[in-house]
Amino acid sequence: MKNKEAHEVQIKGNRLTCPVCDGTQFWTRRTLLNTPGVTFFGFDWLNKTAKNYVCDNCNYIYWFYEE
């Protein structure tokens, strides 16, 4: 599921580099951080999300919690 819009990413002024392949091109997705209680009651949409940067070369995934 590669996004054709891979790009360089900076986090707090530092260029993100893949620790596996040294890649510098990432695509973005968001992932729900499910909790058992909220999921049990069927309110998954209340869970927080994480922003993921996926290396366009080897698919390594960085996770950043969104506050």
PQR file with spaces between the fields and no chain letter, atoms N, CA, C, O and H, PARSE charges and radii, in Angstrom:
ATOM       1  N    MET     1       0.829   -1.192    0.000 -0.4000 1.5000
ATOM       2  CA   MET     1       0.000    0.000    0.000 -0.0000 2.0000
ATOM       3  C    MET     1       0.870    1.250    0.000  0.5500 1.7000
ATOM       4  O    MET     1       0.672    2.137    0.831 -0.5500 1.4000
ATOM       5  N    LYS     2       1.809    1.333   -0.900 -0.4000 1.5000
ATOM       6  CA   LYS     2       2.689    2.489   -0.952 -0.0000 2.0000
ATOM       7  C    LYS     2       1.961    3.710   -1.479  0.5500 1.7000
ATOM       8  O    LYS     2       1.142    3.629   -2.394 -0.5500 1.4000
ATOM       9  H    LYS     2       1.970    0.613   -1.575  0.4000 1.0000
ATOM      10  N    ASN     3       2.281    4.830   -0.881 -0.4000 1.5000
ATOM      11  CA   ASN     3       1.741    6.109   -1.313 -0.0000 2.0000
ATOM      12  C    ASN     3       2.736    6.712   -2.291  0.5500 1.7000
ATOM      13  O    ASN     3       3.929    6.780   -1.996 -0.5500 1.4000
ATOM      14  H    ASN     3       2.947    4.896   -0.137  0.4000 1.0000
ATOM      15  N    LYS     4       2.270    7.141   -3.427 -0.4000 1.5000
ATOM      16  CA   LYS     4       3.163    7.695   -4.427 -0.0000 2.0000
ATOM      17  C    LYS     4       3.720    9.060   -4.017  0.5500 1.7000
ATOM      18  O    LYS     4       4.556    9.636   -4.715 -0.5500 1.4000
ATOM      19  H    LYS     4       1.301    7.086   -3.666  0.4000 1.0000
ATOM      20  N    GLU     5       3.250    9.566   -2.884 -0.4000 1.5000
ATOM      21  CA   GLU     5       3.708   10.867   -2.425 -0.0000 2.0000
ATOM      22  C    GLU     5       4.693   10.754   -1.265  0.5500 1.7000
ATOM      23  O    GLU     5       4.546   11.435   -0.250 -0.5500 1.4000
ATOM      24  H    GLU     5       2.572    9.098   -2.317  0.4000 1.0000
ATOM      25  N    ALA     6       5.691    9.895   -1.419 -0.4000 1.5000
ATOM      26  CA   ALA     6       6.728    9.779   -0.396 -0.0000 2.0000
ATOM      27  C    ALA     6       7.549   11.066   -0.397  0.5500 1.7000
ATOM      28  O    ALA     6       7.778   11.675   -1.443 -0.5500 1.4000
ATOM      29  H    ALA     6       5.810    9.342   -2.244  0.4000 1.0000
ATOM      30  N    HIS     7       7.984   11.463    0.786 -0.4000 1.5000
ATOM      31  CA   HIS     7       8.723   12.714    0.917 -0.0000 2.0000
ATOM      32  C    HIS     7       9.656   12.658    2.117  0.5500 1.7000
ATOM      33  O    HIS     7       9.539   11.769    2.960 -0.5500 1.4000
ATOM      34  H    HIS     7       7.799   10.969    1.636  0.4000 1.0000
ATOM      35  N    GLU     8      10.578   13.604    2.194 -0.4000 1.5000
ATOM      36  CA   GLU     8      11.442   13.714    3.363 -0.0000 2.0000
ATOM      37  C    GLU     8      10.620   14.258    4.521  0.5500 1.7000
ATOM      38  O    GLU     8       9.689   15.037    4.321 -0.5500 1.4000
ATOM      39  H    GLU     8      10.674   14.327    1.509  0.4000 1.0000
ATOM      40  N    VAL     9      10.973   13.840    5.738 -0.4000 1.5000
ATOM      41  CA   VAL     9      10.246   14.237    6.937 -0.0000 2.0000
ATOM      42  C    VAL     9      11.229   14.812    7.952  0.5500 1.7000
ATOM      43  O    VAL     9      12.327   14.288    8.136 -0.5500 1.4000
ATOM      44  H    VAL     9      11.730   13.206    5.901  0.4000 1.0000
ATOM      45  N    GLN    10      10.820   15.892    8.604 -0.4000 1.5000
ATOM      46  CA   GLN    10      11.605   16.448    9.700 -0.0000 2.0000
ATOM      47  C    GLN    10      10.784   16.394   10.977  0.5500 1.7000
ATOM      48  O    GLN    10       9.612   16.769   10.992 -0.5500 1.4000
ATOM      49  H    GLN    10       9.928   16.318    8.455  0.4000 1.0000
ATOM      50  N    ILE    11      11.409   15.926   12.044 -0.4000 1.5000
ATOM      51  CA   ILE    11      10.801   15.887   13.361 -0.0000 2.0000
ATOM      52  C    ILE    11      11.653   16.740   14.288  0.5500 1.7000
ATOM      53  O    ILE    11      12.819   16.431   14.533 -0.5500 1.4000
ATOM      54  H    ILE    11      12.362   15.622   12.032  0.4000 1.0000
ATOM      55  N    LYS    12      11.062   17.822   14.804 -0.4000 1.5000
ATOM      56  CA   LYS    12      11.763   18.756   15.696 -0.0000 2.0000
ATOM      57  C    LYS    12      13.101   19.200   15.104  0.5500 1.7000
ATOM      58  O    LYS    12      14.105   19.283   15.811 -0.5500 1.4000
ATOM      59  H    LYS    12      10.115   18.074   14.605  0.4000 1.0000
ATOM      60  N    GLY    13      13.102   19.484   13.805 -0.4000 1.5000
ATOM      61  CA   GLY    13      14.287   20.001   13.135 -0.0000 2.0000
ATOM      62  C    GLY    13      15.295   18.960   12.693  0.5500 1.7000
ATOM      63  O    GLY    13      16.337   19.310   12.140 -0.5500 1.4000
ATOM      64  H    GLY    13      12.286   19.416   13.231  0.4000 1.0000
ATOM      65  N    ASN    14      15.009   17.685   12.924 -0.4000 1.5000
ATOM      66  CA   ASN    14      15.917   16.611   12.522 -0.0000 2.0000
ATOM      67  C    ASN    14      15.312   15.809   11.388  0.5500 1.7000
ATOM      68  O    ASN    14      14.142   15.432   11.437 -0.5500 1.4000
ATOM      69  H    ASN    14      14.162   17.401   13.374  0.4000 1.0000
ATOM      70  N    ARG    15      16.118   15.547   10.359 -0.4000 1.5000
ATOM      71  CA   ARG    15      15.640   14.761    9.224 -0.0000 2.0000
ATOM      72  C    ARG    15      15.480   13.305    9.644  0.5500 1.7000
ATOM      73  O    ARG    15      16.394   12.718   10.222 -0.5500 1.4000
ATOM      74  H    ARG    15      17.069   15.853   10.319  0.4000 1.0000
ATOM      75  N    LEU    16      14.332   12.730    9.355 -0.4000 1.5000
ATOM      76  CA   LEU    16      14.047   11.346    9.681 -0.0000 2.0000
ATOM      77  C    LEU    16      14.809   10.449    8.699  0.5500 1.7000
ATOM      78  O    LEU    16      14.760   10.647    7.485 -0.5500 1.4000
ATOM      79  H    LEU    16      13.589   13.207    8.885  0.4000 1.0000
ATOM      80  N    THR    17      15.510    9.467    9.254 -0.4000 1.5000
ATOM      81  CA   THR    17      16.253    8.505    8.444 -0.0000 2.0000
ATOM      82  C    THR    17      15.895    7.111    8.914  0.5500 1.7000
ATOM      83  O    THR    17      15.832    6.863   10.119 -0.5500 1.4000
ATOM      84  H    THR    17      15.550    9.306   10.240  0.4000 1.0000
ATOM      85  N    CYS    18      15.666    6.218    8.009 -0.4000 1.5000
ATOM      86  CA   CYS    18      15.304    4.846    8.351 -0.0000 2.0000
ATOM      87  C    CYS    18      16.500    4.131    8.997  0.5500 1.7000
ATOM      88  O    CYS    18      17.596    4.139    8.436 -0.5500 1.4000
ATOM      89  H    CYS    18      15.717    6.419    7.031  0.4000 1.0000
ATOM      90  N    PRO    19      16.299    3.510   10.175 -0.5600 1.5000
ATOM      91  CA   PRO    19      17.402    2.796   10.833  0.2800 2.0000
ATOM      92  C    PRO    19      17.754    1.464   10.166  0.5500 1.7000
ATOM      93  O    PRO    19      18.787    0.870   10.475 -0.5500 1.4000
ATOM      94  N    VAL    20      16.916    1.001    9.269 -0.4000 1.5000
ATOM      95  CA   VAL    20      17.160   -0.282    8.603 -0.0000 2.0000
ATOM      96  C    VAL    20      17.946   -0.098    7.308  0.5500 1.7000
ATOM      97  O    VAL    20      18.947   -0.779    7.083 -0.5500 1.4000
ATOM      98  H    VAL    20      16.077    1.483    9.018  0.4000 1.0000
ATOM      99  N    CYS    21      17.486    0.839    6.445 -0.4000 1.5000
ATOM     100  CA   CYS    21      18.095    0.965    5.115 -0.0000 2.0000
ATOM     101  C    CYS    21      18.677    2.353    4.832  0.5500 1.7000
ATOM     102  O    CYS    21      19.166    2.598    3.730 -0.5500 1.4000
ATOM     103  H    CYS    21      16.673    1.392    6.628  0.4000 1.0000
ATOM     104  N    ASP    22      18.633    3.262    5.811 -0.4000 1.5000
ATOM     105  CA   ASP    22      19.102    4.646    5.655 -0.0000 2.0000
ATOM     106  C    ASP    22      18.272    5.456    4.662  0.5500 1.7000
ATOM     107  O    ASP    22      18.720    6.496    4.179 -0.5500 1.4000
ATOM     108  H    ASP    22      18.236    3.062    6.707  0.4000 1.0000
ATOM     109  N    GLY    23      17.069    4.985    4.358 -0.4000 1.5000
ATOM     110  CA   GLY    23      16.188    5.719    3.452 -0.0000 2.0000
ATOM     111  C    GLY    23      15.739    7.042    4.055  0.5500 1.7000
ATOM     112  O    GLY    23      15.709    7.203    5.275 -0.5500 1.4000
ATOM     113  H    GLY    23      16.704    4.140    4.751  0.4000 1.0000
ATOM     114  N    THR    24      15.394    7.979    3.194 -0.4000 1.5000
ATOM     115  CA   THR    24      14.937    9.301    3.650 -0.0000 2.0000
ATOM     116  C    THR    24      13.586    9.681    3.061  0.5500 1.7000
ATOM     117  O    THR    24      13.124   10.806    3.252 -0.5500 1.4000
ATOM     118  H    THR    24      15.419    7.848    2.203  0.4000 1.0000
ATOM     119  N    GLN    25      12.950    8.764    2.351 -0.4000 1.5000
ATOM     120  CA   GLN    25      11.647    9.022    1.755 -0.0000 2.0000
ATOM     121  C    GLN    25      10.594    8.213    2.501  0.5500 1.7000
ATOM     122  O    GLN    25      10.703    6.992    2.616 -0.5500 1.4000
ATOM     123  H    GLN    25      13.325    7.850    2.196  0.4000 1.0000
ATOM     124  N    PHE    26       9.565    8.906    3.009 -0.4000 1.5000
ATOM     125  CA   PHE    26       8.529    8.264    3.810 -0.0000 2.0000
ATOM     126  C    PHE    26       7.154    8.672    3.309  0.5500 1.7000
ATOM     127  O    PHE    26       6.969    9.780    2.806 -0.5500 1.4000
ATOM     128  H    PHE    26       9.476    9.897    2.915  0.4000 1.0000
ATOM     129  N    TRP    27       6.199    7.773    3.451 -0.4000 1.5000
ATOM     130  CA   TRP    27       4.799    8.127    3.235 -0.0000 2.0000
ATOM     131  C    TRP    27       4.099    8.056    4.572  0.5500 1.7000
ATOM     132  O    TRP    27       4.602    7.436    5.508 -0.5500 1.4000
ATOM     133  H    TRP    27       6.350    6.873    3.860  0.4000 1.0000
ATOM     134  N    THR    28       2.947    8.685    4.669 -0.4000 1.5000
ATOM     135  CA   THR    28       2.283    8.891    5.948 -0.0000 2.0000
ATOM     136  C    THR    28       0.949    8.163    6.024  0.5500 1.7000
ATOM     137  O    THR    28       0.235    8.026    5.031 -0.5500 1.4000
ATOM     138  H    THR    28       2.538    9.189    3.908  0.4000 1.0000
ATOM     139  N    ARG    29       0.632    7.698    7.239 -0.4000 1.5000
ATOM     140  CA   ARG    29      -0.686    7.141    7.527 -0.0000 2.0000
ATOM     141  C    ARG    29      -0.984    7.405    8.999  0.5500 1.7000
ATOM     142  O    ARG    29      -0.086    7.758    9.763 -0.5500 1.4000
ATOM     143  H    ARG    29       1.212    7.810    8.046  0.4000 1.0000
ATOM     144  N    ARG    30      -2.220    7.238    9.388 -0.4000 1.5000
ATOM     145  CA   ARG    30      -2.626    7.364   10.789 -0.0000 2.0000
ATOM     146  C    ARG    30      -3.163    6.016   11.255  0.5500 1.7000
ATOM     147  O    ARG    30      -3.792    5.284   10.490 -0.5500 1.4000
ATOM     148  H    ARG    30      -2.950    6.951    8.767  0.4000 1.0000
ATOM     149  N    THR    31      -2.903    5.700   12.528 -0.4000 1.5000
ATOM     150  CA   THR    31      -3.333    4.429   13.093 -0.0000 2.0000
ATOM     151  C    THR    31      -4.009    4.679   14.432  0.5500 1.7000
ATOM     152  O    THR    31      -3.511    5.458   15.245 -0.5500 1.4000
ATOM     153  H    THR    31      -2.393    6.295   13.149  0.4000 1.0000
ATOM     154  N    LEU    32      -5.137    4.024   14.664 -0.4000 1.5000
ATOM     155  CA   LEU    32      -5.817    4.123   15.954 -0.0000 2.0000
ATOM     156  C    LEU    32      -5.039    3.367   17.019  0.5500 1.7000
ATOM     157  O    LEU    32      -4.544    2.268   16.770 -0.5500 1.4000
ATOM     158  H    LEU    32      -5.542    3.391   14.003  0.4000 1.0000
ATOM     159  N    LEU    33      -4.930    3.953   18.200 -0.4000 1.5000
ATOM     160  CA   LEU    33      -4.308    3.298   19.346 -0.0000 2.0000
ATOM     161  C    LEU    33      -5.436    2.760   20.225  0.5500 1.7000
ATOM     162  O    LEU    33      -5.868    3.418   21.172 -0.5500 1.4000
ATOM     163  H    LEU    33      -5.332    4.846   18.402  0.4000 1.0000
ATOM     164  N    ASN    34      -5.897    1.578   19.905 -0.4000 1.5000
ATOM     165  CA   ASN    34      -7.052    0.999   20.595 -0.0000 2.0000
ATOM     166  C    ASN    34      -6.746    0.654   22.053  0.5500 1.7000
ATOM     167  O    ASN    34      -5.652    0.197   22.384 -0.5500 1.4000
ATOM     168  H    ASN    34      -5.546    1.043   19.136  0.4000 1.0000
ATOM     169  N    THR    35      -7.735    0.884   22.908 -0.4000 1.5000
ATOM     170  CA   THR    35      -7.656    0.476   24.307 -0.0000 2.0000
ATOM     171  C    THR    35      -8.777   -0.529   24.553  0.5500 1.7000
ATOM     172  O    THR    35      -9.861   -0.396   23.984 -0.5500 1.4000
ATOM     173  H    THR    35      -8.624    1.256   22.639  0.4000 1.0000
ATOM     174  N    PRO    36      -8.529   -1.534   25.394 -0.5600 1.5000
ATOM     175  CA   PRO    36      -9.529   -2.594   25.595  0.2800 2.0000
ATOM     176  C    PRO    36     -10.895   -2.090   26.060  0.5500 1.7000
ATOM     177  O    PRO    36     -11.921   -2.548   25.558 -0.5500 1.4000
ATOM     178  N    GLY    37     -10.923   -1.161   27.003 -0.4000 1.5000
ATOM     179  CA   GLY    37     -12.195   -0.683   27.537 -0.0000 2.0000
ATOM     180  C    GLY    37     -13.039    0.026   26.500  0.5500 1.7000
ATOM     181  O    GLY    37     -14.234   -0.241   26.374 -0.5500 1.4000
ATOM     182  H    GLY    37     -10.089   -0.788   27.410  0.4000 1.0000
ATOM     183  N    VAL    38     -12.422    0.922   25.760 -0.4000 1.5000
ATOM     184  CA   VAL    38     -13.148    1.681   24.743 -0.0000 2.0000
ATOM     185  C    VAL    38     -13.621    0.749   23.630  0.5500 1.7000
ATOM     186  O    VAL    38     -14.741    0.886   23.139 -0.5500 1.4000
ATOM     187  H    VAL    38     -11.452    1.139   25.863  0.4000 1.0000
ATOM     188  N    THR    39     -12.777   -0.192   23.232 -0.4000 1.5000
ATOM     189  CA   THR    39     -13.144   -1.151   22.191 -0.0000 2.0000
ATOM     190  C    THR    39     -14.285   -2.052   22.659  0.5500 1.7000
ATOM     191  O    THR    39     -15.196   -2.340   21.883 -0.5500 1.4000
ATOM     192  H    THR    39     -11.867   -0.304   23.631  0.4000 1.0000
ATOM     193  N    PHE    40     -14.249   -2.501   23.918 -0.4000 1.5000
ATOM     194  CA   PHE    40     -15.291   -3.370   24.462 -0.0000 2.0000
ATOM     195  C    PHE    40     -16.673   -2.726   24.330  0.5500 1.7000
ATOM     196  O    PHE    40     -17.653   -3.398   24.009 -0.5500 1.4000
ATOM     197  H    PHE    40     -13.509   -2.267   24.548  0.4000 1.0000
ATOM     198  N    PHE    41     -16.739   -1.415   24.582 -0.4000 1.5000
ATOM     199  CA   PHE    41     -18.028   -0.725   24.508 -0.0000 2.0000
ATOM     200  C    PHE    41     -18.361   -0.208   23.103  0.5500 1.7000
ATOM     201  O    PHE    41     -19.393    0.433   22.906 -0.5500 1.4000
ATOM     202  H    PHE    41     -15.943   -0.869   24.842  0.4000 1.0000
ATOM     203  N    GLY    42     -17.483   -0.489   22.124 -0.4000 1.5000
ATOM     204  CA   GLY    42     -17.762   -0.126   20.739 -0.0000 2.0000
ATOM     205  C    GLY    42     -17.536    1.339   20.401  0.5500 1.7000
ATOM     206  O    GLY    42     -18.118    1.859   19.449 -0.5500 1.4000
ATOM     207  H    GLY    42     -16.645   -1.009   22.285  0.4000 1.0000
ATOM     208  N    PHE    43     -16.694    1.998   21.177 -0.4000 1.5000
ATOM     209  CA   PHE    43     -16.417    3.416   20.930 -0.0000 2.0000
ATOM     210  C    PHE    43     -14.988    3.625   20.429  0.5500 1.7000
ATOM     211  O    PHE    43     -14.288    4.518   20.906 -0.5500 1.4000
ATOM     212  H    PHE    43     -16.222    1.576   21.950  0.4000 1.0000
ATOM     213  N    ASP    44     -14.557    2.811   19.478 -0.4000 1.5000
ATOM     214  CA   ASP    44     -13.184    2.905   18.967 -0.0000 2.0000
ATOM     215  C    ASP    44     -12.833    4.297   18.458  0.5500 1.7000
ATOM     216  O    ASP    44     -11.676    4.710   18.533 -0.5500 1.4000
ATOM     217  H    ASP    44     -15.126    2.085   19.091  0.4000 1.0000
ATOM     218  N    TRP    45     -13.807    5.012   17.950 -0.4000 1.5000
ATOM     219  CA   TRP    45     -13.554    6.340   17.405 -0.0000 2.0000
ATOM     220  C    TRP    45     -13.078    7.304   18.492  0.5500 1.7000
ATOM     221  O    TRP    45     -12.554    8.370   18.168 -0.5500 1.4000
ATOM     222  H    TRP    45     -14.747    4.676   17.890  0.4000 1.0000
ATOM     223  N    LEU    46     -13.245    6.962   19.763 -0.4000 1.5000
ATOM     224  CA   LEU    46     -12.770    7.811   20.856 -0.0000 2.0000
ATOM     225  C    LEU    46     -11.282    7.623   21.154  0.5500 1.7000
ATOM     226  O    LEU    46     -10.680    8.437   21.853 -0.5500 1.4000
ATOM     227  H    LEU    46     -13.670    6.096   20.026  0.4000 1.0000
ATOM     228  N    ASN    47     -10.689    6.551   20.625 -0.4000 1.5000
ATOM     229  CA   ASN    47      -9.278    6.291   20.872 -0.0000 2.0000
ATOM     230  C    ASN    47      -8.400    7.347   20.213  0.5500 1.7000
ATOM     231  O    ASN    47      -8.787    7.959   19.218 -0.5500 1.4000
ATOM     232  H    ASN    47     -11.178    5.889   20.057  0.4000 1.0000
ATOM     233  N    LYS    48      -7.236    7.550   20.770 -0.4000 1.5000
ATOM     234  CA   LYS    48      -6.257    8.484   20.211 -0.0000 2.0000
ATOM     235  C    LYS    48      -5.639    7.854   18.966  0.5500 1.7000
ATOM     236  O    LYS    48      -5.817    6.664   18.706 -0.5500 1.4000
ATOM     237  H    LYS    48      -6.921    7.053   21.578  0.4000 1.0000
ATOM     238  N    THR    49      -4.910    8.670   18.198 -0.4000 1.5000
ATOM     239  CA   THR    49      -4.248    8.170   16.998 -0.0000 2.0000
ATOM     240  C    THR    49      -2.746    8.410   17.073  0.5500 1.7000
ATOM     241  O    THR    49      -2.255    9.234   17.844 -0.5500 1.4000
ATOM     242  H    THR    49      -4.766    9.636   18.409  0.4000 1.0000
ATOM     243  N    ALA    50      -2.045    7.660   16.246 -0.4000 1.5000
ATOM     244  CA   ALA    50      -0.609    7.850   16.068 -0.0000 2.0000
ATOM     245  C    ALA    50      -0.377    8.173   14.601  0.5500 1.7000
ATOM     246  O    ALA    50      -1.077    7.664   13.725 -0.5500 1.4000
ATOM     247  H    ALA    50      -2.444    6.990   15.620  0.4000 1.0000
ATOM     248  N    LYS    51       0.601    9.016   14.342 -0.4000 1.5000
ATOM     249  CA   LYS    51       0.987    9.310   12.965 -0.0000 2.0000
ATOM     250  C    LYS    51       2.151    8.396   12.627  0.5500 1.7000
ATOM     251  O    LYS    51       3.141    8.346   13.356 -0.5500 1.4000
ATOM     252  H    LYS    51       1.170    9.429   15.053  0.4000 1.0000
ATOM     253  N    ASN    52       2.032    7.679   11.530 -0.4000 1.5000
ATOM     254  CA   ASN    52       3.077    6.753   11.093 -0.0000 2.0000
ATOM     255  C    ASN    52       3.790    7.302    9.878  0.5500 1.7000
ATOM     256  O    ASN    52       3.173    7.856    8.969 -0.5500 1.4000
ATOM     257  H    ASN    52       1.228    7.719   10.938  0.4000 1.0000
ATOM     258  N    TYR    53       5.112    7.138    9.880 -0.4000 1.5000
ATOM     259  CA   TYR    53       5.916    7.424    8.698 -0.0000 2.0000
ATOM     260  C    TYR    53       6.503    6.092    8.260  0.5500 1.7000
ATOM     261  O    TYR    53       7.231    5.446    9.014 -0.5500 1.4000
ATOM     262  H    TYR    53       5.613    6.688   10.619  0.4000 1.0000
ATOM     263  N    VAL    54       6.182    5.686    7.038 -0.4000 1.5000
ATOM     264  CA   VAL    54       6.589    4.388    6.517 -0.0000 2.0000
ATOM     265  C    VAL    54       7.664    4.593    5.464  0.5500 1.7000
ATOM     266  O    VAL    54       7.471    5.321    4.490 -0.5500 1.4000
ATOM     267  H    VAL    54       5.591    6.211    6.425  0.4000 1.0000
ATOM     268  N    CYS    55       8.810    3.934    5.675 -0.4000 1.5000
ATOM     269  CA   CYS    55       9.921    4.052    4.730 -0.0000 2.0000
ATOM     270  C    CYS    55       9.475    3.544    3.355  0.5500 1.7000
ATOM     271  O    CYS    55       8.944    2.440    3.234 -0.5500 1.4000
ATOM     272  H    CYS    55       8.968    3.343    6.466  0.4000 1.0000
ATOM     273  N    ASP    56       9.695    4.353    2.336 -0.4000 1.5000
ATOM     274  CA   ASP    56       9.274    3.992    0.987 -0.0000 2.0000
ATOM     275  C    ASP    56      10.144    2.886    0.390  0.5500 1.7000
ATOM     276  O    ASP    56       9.768    2.269   -0.607 -0.5500 1.4000
ATOM     277  H    ASP    56      10.127    5.250    2.434  0.4000 1.0000
ATOM     278  N    ASN    57      11.311    2.634    0.999 -0.4000 1.5000
ATOM     279  CA   ASN    57      12.227    1.625    0.476 -0.0000 2.0000
ATOM     280  C    ASN    57      12.003    0.256    1.114  0.5500 1.7000
ATOM     281  O    ASN    57      11.870   -0.742    0.405 -0.5500 1.4000
ATOM     282  H    ASN    57      11.617    3.135    1.809  0.4000 1.0000
ATOM     283  N    CYS    58      11.960    0.199    2.470 -0.4000 1.5000
ATOM     284  CA   CYS    58      11.891   -1.106    3.140 -0.0000 2.0000
ATOM     285  C    CYS    58      10.636   -1.297    3.999  0.5500 1.7000
ATOM     286  O    CYS    58      10.447   -2.368    4.575 -0.5500 1.4000
ATOM     287  H    CYS    58      12.068    1.010    3.046  0.4000 1.0000
ATOM     288  N    ASN    59       9.782   -0.281    4.093 -0.4000 1.5000
ATOM     289  CA   ASN    59       8.521   -0.328    4.835 -0.0000 2.0000
ATOM     290  C    ASN    59       8.660   -0.317    6.354  0.5500 1.7000
ATOM     291  O    ASN    59       7.707   -0.658    7.055 -0.5500 1.4000
ATOM     292  H    ASN    59       9.936    0.589    3.625  0.4000 1.0000
ATOM     293  N    TYR    60       9.822    0.067    6.878 -0.4000 1.5000
ATOM     294  CA   TYR    60       9.969    0.253    8.326 -0.0000 2.0000
ATOM     295  C    TYR    60       8.999    1.350    8.761  0.5500 1.7000
ATOM     296  O    TYR    60       8.829    2.342    8.053 -0.5500 1.4000
ATOM     297  H    TYR    60      10.596    0.345    6.308  0.4000 1.0000
ATOM     298  N    ILE    61       8.355    1.178    9.935 -0.4000 1.5000
ATOM     299  CA   ILE    61       7.337    2.124   10.376 -0.0000 2.0000
ATOM     300  C    ILE    61       7.771    2.849   11.649  0.5500 1.7000
ATOM     301  O    ILE    61       8.092    2.220   12.658 -0.5500 1.4000
ATOM     302  H    ILE    61       8.493    0.372   10.510  0.4000 1.0000
ATOM     303  N    TYR    62       7.774    4.176   11.586 -0.4000 1.5000
ATOM     304  CA   TYR    62       7.937    5.015   12.775 -0.0000 2.0000
ATOM     305  C    TYR    62       6.546    5.358   13.287  0.5500 1.7000
ATOM     306  O    TYR    62       5.642    5.625   12.495 -0.5500 1.4000
ATOM     307  H    TYR    62       7.513    4.687   10.767  0.4000 1.0000
ATOM     308  N    TRP    63       6.366    5.353   14.613 -0.4000 1.5000
ATOM     309  CA   TRP    63       5.096    5.718   15.239 -0.0000 2.0000
ATOM     310  C    TRP    63       5.316    6.965   16.093  0.5500 1.7000
ATOM     311  O    TRP    63       6.242    7.011   16.903 -0.5500 1.4000
ATOM     312  H    TRP    63       7.100    5.136   15.256  0.4000 1.0000
ATOM     313  N    PHE    64       4.462    7.978   15.910 -0.4000 1.5000
ATOM     314  CA   PHE    64       4.506    9.183   16.737 -0.0000 2.0000
ATOM     315  C    PHE    64       3.116    9.424   17.302  0.5500 1.7000
ATOM     316  O    PHE    64       2.142    9.552   16.561 -0.5500 1.4000
ATOM     317  H    PHE    64       3.710    7.941   15.252  0.4000 1.0000
ATOM     318  N    TYR    65       3.042    9.482   18.619 -0.4000 1.5000
ATOM     319  CA   TYR    65       1.780    9.727   19.320 -0.0000 2.0000
ATOM     320  C    TYR    65       1.317   11.152   19.053  0.5500 1.7000
ATOM     321  O    TYR    65       2.098   12.096   19.173 -0.5500 1.4000
ATOM     322  H    TYR    65       3.834    9.378   19.221  0.4000 1.0000
ATOM     323  N    GLU    66       0.047   11.307   18.691 -0.4000 1.5000
ATOM     324  CA   GLU    66      -0.506   12.636   18.451 -0.0000 2.0000
ATOM     325  C    GLU    66      -1.306   13.083   19.660  0.5500 1.7000
ATOM     326  O    GLU    66      -2.272   12.426   20.049 -0.5500 1.4000
ATOM     327  H    GLU    66      -0.588   10.540   18.593  0.4000 1.0000
ATOM     328  N    GLU    67      -0.912   14.190   20.250 -0.4000 1.5000
ATOM     329  CA   GLU    67      -1.621   14.697   21.425 -0.0000 2.0000
ATOM     330  C    GLU    67      -2.718   15.644   21.013  0.5500 1.7000
ATOM     331  O    GLU    67      -3.428   16.174   21.868 -0.5500 1.4000
ATOM     332  H    GLU    67      -0.127   14.724   19.934  0.4000 1.0000
